[in-house]
């Protein structure tokens, strides 16, 4: 009988301990789940994102860097080679067409009456110029057109470089809190004296966002 009571008491203690342990585990799990939900998320500025965005759309990387004032400058710089490209391309086509028409009508052995009549299609401003002058104009406008395209690509590239560089600088503290220290130094080998400068830079504090 006593053994029966001891066994029942033992089972009761075990069940009570198991229930308490289960309650503790549940509480710990709830606390861990709550901590996980409230764990701060660190947002970090990624310079590669600024690079990719500027390479896709000019000014997009500057917007990612929150330097919105640069966007009008980027598009203003890109508009100059764009305008000159279309201007030079228009006059290249006009001078090329005029050169071809004058060239066909200038050879008395192969020129036809229709070739002579086609001279009326020469752009009004270009009428009366010699074949050599039209060739010079055509080559000049073609060269300027190609240079305009090259300058457009260069400006676009500078836009990407700007977004990349300032994307990296976003992680550094460039405020007035930067410390510049001057330390005297002595070289024991040749017993010479000098000064050393040390500039300490620290990264900006990360922004913490609580996810609820």
C-alpha positions as a Markdown table, in Angstrom:
| # | Residue | x | y | z |
|---|---|---|---|---|
| 1 | Unk | 0.0 | 0.0 | 0.0 |
| 2 | Unk | 2.8 | 2.4 | 0.9 |
| 3 | Unk | 4.6 | 1.5 | -2.3 |
| 4 | Unk | 1.4 | 2.3 | -4.2 |
| 5 | Unk | 1.2 | 5.7 | -2.6 |
| 6 | Unk | 4.9 | 6.4 | -3.3 |
| 7 | Unk | 4.4 | 5.5 | -6.9 |
| 8 | Unk | 1.3 | 7.8 | -7.2 |
| 9 | Unk | 3.2 | 10.6 | -5.4 |
| 10 | Unk | 6.2 | 10.2 | -7.7 |
| 11 | Unk | 4.0 | 10.3 | -10.8 |
| 12 | Unk | 2.2 | 13.3 | -9.5 |
| 13 | Unk | 5.5 | 15.1 | -8.9 |
| 14 | Unk | 6.8 | 14.1 | -12.4 |
| 15 | Unk | 3.6 | 15.4 | -14.1 |
| 16 | Unk | 3.7 | 18.6 | -12.1 |
| 17 | Unk | 7.3 | 19.1 | -13.1 |
| 18 | Unk | 6.6 | 18.4 | -16.7 |
| 19 | Unk | 3.7 | 20.8 | -16.7 |
| 20 | Unk | 5.9 | 23.5 | -15.1 |
| 21 | Unk | 8.7 | 22.8 | -17.7 |
| 22 | Unk | 6.2 | 23.0 | -20.5 |
| 23 | Unk | 4.9 | 26.3 | -19.2 |
| 24 | Unk | 8.4 | 27.7 | -18.9 |
| 25 | Unk | 9.2 | 26.5 | -22.5 |
| 26 | Unk | 6.1 | 28.1 | -23.8 |
| 27 | Unk | 6.9 | 31.4 | -22.0 |
| 28 | Unk | 10.5 | 31.3 | -23.4 |
| 29 | Unk | 9.2 | 30.6 | -26.9 |
| 30 | Unk | 6.7 | 33.4 | -26.7 |
| 31 | Unk | 9.5 | 35.8 | -25.5 |
| 32 | Unk | 11.8 | 34.7 | -28.3 |
| 33 | Unk | 9.0 | 35.1 | -30.8 |
| 34 | Unk | 8.3 | 38.6 | -29.4 |
| 35 | Unk | 11.9 | 39.5 | -29.6 |
| 36 | Unk | 12.2 | 38.2 | -33.1 |
| 37 | Unk | 9.2 | 40.4 | -34.1 |
| 38 | Unk | 10.6 | 43.5 | -32.5 |
| 39 | Unk | 14.2 | 42.8 | -33.6 |
| 40 | Unk | 15.5 | 46.0 | -35.1 |
| 41 | Unk | 16.2 | 45.9 | -38.9 |
| 42 | Unk | 19.4 | 47.7 | -39.9 |
| 43 | Unk | 19.0 | 49.6 | -43.2 |
| 44 | Unk | 22.3 | 50.0 | -45.0 |
| 45 | Unk | 23.0 | 52.3 | -47.9 |
| 46 | Unk | 24.3 | 50.2 | -50.8 |
| 47 | Unk | 26.6 | 52.0 | -53.3 |
| 48 | Unk | 26.1 | 49.3 | -55.9 |
| 49 | Unk | 22.4 | 50.0 | -56.0 |
| 50 | Unk | 23.2 | 53.7 | -56.7 |
| 51 | Unk | 25.6 | 52.6 | -59.5 |
| 52 | Unk | 23.1 | 50.2 | -61.1 |
| 53 | Unk | 20.3 | 52.7 | -61.0 |
| 54 | Unk | 22.3 | 55.5 | -62.5 |
| 55 | Unk | 23.5 | 53.2 | -65.3 |
| 56 | Unk | 19.9 | 52.3 | -66.1 |
| 57 | Unk | 18.3 | 55.8 | -65.8 |
| 58 | Unk | 20.4 | 59.0 | -65.3 |
| 59 | Unk | 19.7 | 60.6 | -62.0 |
| 60 | Unk | 18.1 | 57.5 | -60.4 |
| 61 | Unk | 21.3 | 56.8 | -58.4 |
| 62 | Unk | 21.3 | 60.4 | -57.2 |
| 63 | Unk | 17.7 | 60.0 | -56.0 |
| 64 | Unk | 18.8 | 56.9 | -54.2 |
| 65 | Unk | 21.5 | 58.9 | -52.5 |
| 66 | Unk | 18.9 | 61.5 | -51.6 |
| 67 | Unk | 20.8 | 64.1 | -53.6 |
| 68 | Unk | 17.8 | 65.3 | -55.5 |
| 69 | Unk | 19.3 | 68.7 | -56.4 |
| 70 | Unk | 21.7 | 66.9 | -58.7 |
| 71 | Unk | 19.0 | 65.4 | -61.0 |
| 72 | Unk | 18.4 | 68.7 | -62.9 |
| 73 | Unk | 22.1 | 69.1 | -63.3 |
| 74 | Unk | 22.4 | 65.6 | -64.8 |
| 75 | Unk | 19.7 | 66.1 | -67.3 |
| 76 | Unk | 20.9 | 69.6 | -68.1 |
| 77 | Unk | 24.3 | 68.2 | -68.9 |
| 78 | Unk | 22.8 | 65.4 | -71.0 |
| 79 | Unk | 20.6 | 67.7 | -72.9 |
| 80 | Unk | 23.5 | 69.7 | -74.4 |
| 81 | Unk | 25.1 | 66.7 | -76.4 |
| 82 | Unk | 21.6 | 65.5 | -77.2 |
| 83 | Unk | 20.6 | 68.8 | -78.8 |
| 84 | Unk | 23.9 | 69.1 | -80.7 |
| 85 | Unk | 23.6 | 65.5 | -81.9 |
| 86 | Unk | 20.2 | 66.1 | -83.5 |
| 87 | Unk | 21.3 | 69.4 | -84.9 |
| 88 | Unk | 24.5 | 68.0 | -86.5 |
| 89 | Unk | 22.7 | 64.9 | -87.7 |
| 90 | Unk | 20.0 | 67.0 | -89.5 |
| 91 | Unk | 22.6 | 69.1 | -91.3 |
| 92 | Unk | 24.7 | 66.0 | -92.1 |
| 93 | Unk | 21.7 | 64.5 | -93.9 |
| 94 | Unk | 21.1 | 67.8 | -95.7 |
| 95 | Unk | 24.7 | 68.3 | -96.8 |
| 96 | Unk | 25.0 | 64.6 | -97.8 |
| 97 | Unk | 21.9 | 64.7 | -99.9 |
| 98 | Unk | 23.1 | 68.0 | -101.5 |
| 99 | Unk | 26.5 | 66.5 | -102.2 |
| 100 | Unk | 25.0 | 63.4 | -103.9 |
| 101 | Unk | 22.7 | 65.5 | -106.1 |
| 102 | Unk | 25.5 | 67.9 | -107.1 |
| 103 | Unk | 27.9 | 65.0 | -107.7 |
| 104 | Unk | 25.5 | 63.2 | -110.1 |
| 105 | Unk | 24.8 | 66.4 | -112.0 |
| 106 | Unk | 28.4 | 67.6 | -112.2 |
| 107 | Unk | 29.6 | 64.9 | -114.6 |
| 108 | Unk | 28.6 | 65.9 | -118.1 |
| 109 | Unk | 29.2 | 62.4 | -119.5 |
| 110 | Unk | 26.8 | 60.6 | -117.1 |
| 111 | Unk | 24.5 | 63.3 | -116.0 |
| 112 | Unk | 20.9 | 63.1 | -117.2 |
| 113 | Unk | 18.3 | 65.8 | -117.5 |
| 114 | Unk | 16.6 | 64.3 | -114.4 |
| 115 | Unk | 19.8 | 64.7 | -112.4 |
| 116 | Unk | 19.9 | 68.4 | -113.4 |
| 117 | Unk | 16.3 | 68.8 | -112.3 |
| 118 | Unk | 17.0 | 67.1 | -109.0 |
| 119 | Unk | 19.3 | 70.0 | -108.1 |
| 120 | Unk | 16.1 | 71.9 | -107.2 |
| 121 | Unk | 15.8 | 69.5 | -104.2 |
| 122 | Unk | 19.0 | 70.8 | -102.7 |
| 123 | Unk | 18.3 | 72.5 | -99.4 |
| 124 | Unk | 17.9 | 76.3 | -100.1 |
| 125 | Unk | 20.8 | 77.4 | -98.0 |
| 126 | Unk | 23.1 | 74.9 | -99.6 |
| 127 | Unk | 22.3 | 75.9 | -103.2 |
| 128 | Unk | 25.1 | 77.4 | -105.1 |
| 129 | Unk | 27.9 | 75.8 | -103.1 |
| 130 | Unk | 30.5 | 73.8 | -105.0 |
| 131 | Unk | 31.0 | 70.0 | -104.7 |
| 132 | Unk | 34.1 | 70.5 | -102.6 |
| 133 | Unk | 32.4 | 72.8 | -100.2 |
| 134 | Unk | 29.5 | 70.5 | -99.7 |
| 135 | Unk | 31.9 | 67.6 | -99.1 |
| 136 | Unk | 33.6 | 69.7 | -96.4 |
| 137 | Unk | 30.3 | 70.6 | -94.8 |
| 138 | Unk | 29.2 | 67.0 | -94.8 |
| 139 | Unk | 32.3 | 65.7 | -93.2 |
| 140 | Unk | 32.3 | 68.4 | -90.5 |
| 141 | Unk | 28.7 | 67.8 | -89.5 |
| 142 | Unk | 29.3 | 64.0 | -89.4 |
| 143 | Unk | 32.3 | 64.5 | -87.2 |
| 144 | Unk | 30.5 | 66.8 | -84.9 |
| 145 | Unk | 27.6 | 64.4 | -84.7 |
| 146 | Unk | 29.8 | 61.6 | -83.7 |
| 147 | Unk | 31.5 | 63.8 | -81.0 |
| 148 | Unk | 28.1 | 64.7 | -79.7 |
| 149 | Unk | 27.2 | 61.0 | -79.2 |
| 150 | Unk | 30.6 | 60.5 | -77.5 |
| 151 | Unk | 30.0 | 63.4 | -75.1 |
| 152 | Unk | 26.6 | 62.0 | -74.3 |
| 153 | Unk | 28.2 | 58.7 | -73.2 |
| 154 | Unk | 30.8 | 60.5 | -71.2 |
| 155 | Unk | 28.3 | 62.6 | -69.3 |
| 156 | Unk | 26.2 | 59.5 | -68.7 |
| 157 | Unk | 29.4 | 57.8 | -67.3 |
| 158 | Unk | 30.1 | 60.7 | -65.1 |
| 159 | Unk | 26.6 | 60.5 | -63.7 |
| 160 | Unk | 27.3 | 56.8 | -62.8 |
| 161 | Unk | 30.6 | 57.7 | -61.2 |
| 162 | Unk | 29.0 | 60.5 | -59.2 |
| 163 | Unk | 26.3 | 58.2 | -57.9 |
| 164 | Unk | 28.9 | 55.6 | -57.0 |
| 165 | Unk | 31.3 | 57.9 | -55.2 |
| 166 | Unk | 28.7 | 59.7 | -53.1 |
| 167 | Unk | 27.0 | 56.4 | -52.5 |
| 168 | Unk | 30.2 | 55.3 | -50.7 |
| 169 | Unk | 30.6 | 58.6 | -48.9 |
| 170 | Unk | 27.1 | 58.1 | -47.5 |
| 171 | Unk | 28.6 | 55.6 | -45.0 |
| 172 | Unk | 31.1 | 58.1 | -43.7 |
| 173 | Unk | 30.7 | 61.0 | -41.3 |
| 174 | Unk | 31.8 | 64.1 | -43.1 |
| 175 | Unk | 30.4 | 66.5 | -40.4 |
| 176 | Unk | 32.4 | 68.9 | -38.2 |
| 177 | Unk | 32.9 | 66.2 | -35.7 |
| 178 | Unk | 35.8 | 64.7 | -37.6 |
| 179 | Unk | 38.9 | 64.9 | -35.4 |
| 180 | Unk | 42.3 | 65.8 | -36.7 |
| 181 | Unk | 45.1 | 65.2 | -34.2 |
| 182 | Unk | 48.7 | 66.4 | -34.3 |
| 183 | Unk | 51.3 | 64.3 | -32.6 |
| 184 | Unk | 55.0 | 65.0 | -32.1 |
| 185 | Unk | 57.3 | 62.2 | -33.1 |
| 186 | Unk | 60.9 | 61.4 | -32.5 |
| 187 | Unk | 63.0 | 59.0 | -34.6 |
| 188 | Unk | 65.4 | 57.3 | -32.2 |
| 189 | Unk | 67.6 | 56.1 | -35.1 |
| 190 | Unk | 68.8 | 59.5 | -36.4 |
| 191 | Unk | 67.4 | 61.5 | -33.4 |
| 192 | Unk | 65.2 | 63.5 | -35.7 |
| 193 | Unk | 62.0 | 65.2 | -34.6 |
| 194 | Unk | 58.8 | 65.7 | -36.6 |
| 195 | Unk | 55.0 | 65.9 | -36.5 |
| 196 | Unk | 52.4 | 63.3 | -37.5 |
| 197 | Unk | 48.8 | 64.0 | -38.4 |
| 198 | Unk | 45.9 | 61.6 | -37.8 |
| 199 | Unk | 42.4 | 62.0 | -39.1 |
| 200 | Unk | 39.8 | 59.8 | -37.6 |
| 201 | Unk | 36.7 | 59.0 | -39.6 |
| 202 | Unk | 33.8 | 57.1 | -38.3 |
| 203 | Unk | 30.8 | 55.6 | -40.1 |
| 204 | Unk | 27.4 | 57.1 | -39.5 |
| 205 | Unk | 25.1 | 55.4 | -37.1 |
| 206 | Unk | 22.8 | 52.9 | -38.7 |
| 207 | Unk | 19.1 | 53.7 | -38.6 |
| 208 | Unk | 17.0 | 51.2 | -36.6 |
| 209 | Unk | 13.5 | 50.4 | -37.7 |
| 210 | Unk | 11.3 | 48.4 | -35.4 |
| 211 | Unk | 9.2 | 45.9 | -37.3 |
| 212 | Unk | 5.8 | 45.4 | -35.6 |
